[in-house]
Amino acid sequence: MVRVAYEATALLGRRTGVGEFCLNLALALNDRSDVDLIPFSVSWRGRNRLAEFMGGVKVPQSKAMPARPLHKLWSHWNFPALDNFTDSFEVVHGTNFVVPPSRAGARVVTVHDLTPLKFPEIAAPATLEFPKLIQRAIDHGAFVHTPSQFVADEVVENFRVSKDRVVAIHHGSPQISESLLSATQVLDNDLLKRIGGRPFILGLGTIEPRKDFSTLLLGYEAIASDYPDLLLVIAGGEGWGSDGFRRAVDSSRFRNRVILSGYVDDVTRYYLLSHAQVFVYSSIYEGFGLPPVEAMALDTPVISTRAGSLPEVLGGGALYFEVGDIEGLAKQIKIVFETPIRLATLLLQGKAQASNYTWERSAASMLDLYKRAIRSRPKQR
């Protein structure tokens, strides 16, 4: 039995991609008989609320941990230690770029991507301190987990760390429950009324510069006249820098056919993913890419940029275009709509690719990493 202090702050509030990773890995670890999971959050506002978001995973009582002052302290000192706030543990997993210091436990930090380092101009301001926190954790013995080999190689290239302390473990593909599938069949909400049974292209994710929904909009505009009934649906909450994209939608000559749904719940999300004519992932940079994997698992064709880890993760299950290439995107959309044989092959390859990813496999590999970190932890001084 390995006792794991598991940071789950990303689950507080609306779940993003990091939150999906955090929850699904926690559920898979909690299902194992050889893991004792001890979830905690670093949040003053969210203190005592974590249990609401953990999907039934037991959350022990712990002291409140205000994020801003602690992150500031941890960027300079190994103080205060997590041991002061929660139950005893053997290893602490920082699931979102930051891992608290510990007096006795080993440390593992998940680095989802290097956006703050590689593309600071499109990074959320609050994340710009992450590289300093990552390097400090590495300098004090932390192992690094990444969701792809692409990010693992980038970490080795950009940080002072030996290759054997950076471990790539892919995320899983969600298993859609029968109850969730049934719920999508009877879903009736304002968004579906706006769609009205018409075919649509889907974009999914927080509206922020890194997702580059502007290229998706322009690619849609390039082919919209050829498909008069076709809609563009973009589902996701507004992030920083979303005002410019909203202005672009408002000024589009096809604005009456563009639907911005805002953040959607799980049932609506899977309805959209399973009913879209094509899912487009226009991202500038990705460390894994859960939404296109979900789309492939649901038999929806995927068109993606070649950004970051996406070719590694999606393999032959997607059609590709270069970042910002409007004509390339329009060409791939037409291939999906107008070449049935190519579409059938793409769907088979996508389904096969998505089946490579399971959260059970991710949890097993993560447990191996936890044990390795425990064996390698420095002796207390």
Buried (B, 14 or more C-beta within 10 A) or exposed (E): EBBBBBBBBBBBBEBBBBBBBBBBBBBBBBEBEEBBBBBBBBBEEBBEBBEEBBEEBEBEEBEEBEBEEBBEEBBEEBEBBBBEBBEEBBBBBBBBBBBBBBEEBBBBBBBBBBBBBBBEEBBBEEBEBBBBBBBBBBEEBBBBBBBBBBBBBBBBEBBEBEEEBBBBBBBBBBEBEEEBBEBBEEBEEEBBEEBEEEBBBBBBBBBBBBBBBBBBBBBBBBBBEEBEEBBBBBBBBBBBEBEEBEEBBEEBEBEEBBBBBEBBEBBBBBBBBBBBBBBBBBBBBBBBBBBBBBBBBBEBBBBBBBBBBBBBBBBEBBBBBEBBBBEBBBBBBBBBBEEEEEBEEBBEBBBEBBEBBBBEBBBBBBBEBBBBBBEEBEEEE
